[in-house]
Amino acid sequence: MWFKWKNQATQLQQQYSELQTTSHQQLDYIQQLEAELARSQKTVQEYQQLLQFNRGLSGNLIRFGSSITQLGDSFEYLSEQMDRNKQGAQAVA
């Protein structure tokens, strides 16, 4: 009977050792996943910053385009005014 207990104790020690090995492997795997998650979160944050920058840039370009359009309209109006002034000056002359 003593041998039976000894065999069970040996088996339990082996199972305990195997469980410890598995536990350490899983802990290493979890640490790798956490490191990969941290890298991924950093990459996402960098892309979000880049996206915000690009949105701001495109908004500024749209406003710039509108300003150029308004400037063109102003030049067209001034050109028409100059033509009228020229015609008026020619009529007076």
Residue, then its C-alpha position, 0 to 999 in steps of 0.5 A: m500500500w505504501f508503494k501505491w501512495k508513493n506512485q501516486a505522489t510521484q504522478l502528482q509531482q509529475q503533473y504538478s511539474e507539467l502544470q508549472t511548465t504549461s503555466h510558464q509557457q502561457l505566461d510567456y505567451i500572455q506577455q508576448l500578446e501584451a507587448e504586441l497589443a501595446r505596439s498595436q495601440k501605439t500604431v493606432q495612436e500614430y495613425q489617428q494623429l496622422l488622420q487628424f493632421n490630414r483632416g486639418l490639412s484638407g479642411n485648410l485646402i478647401r478653405f484656401g480653394s474657396s478663398i481663391t475662388q472669391l479672389g477670382d470673382s473679385f478680379e472679375y468684378l474689378s476687370e468689369q469695373m475697369d472696362r466701364n471706367k475705360q469706356g467712360a473715359q473714352a466717351v469723355a475723351 
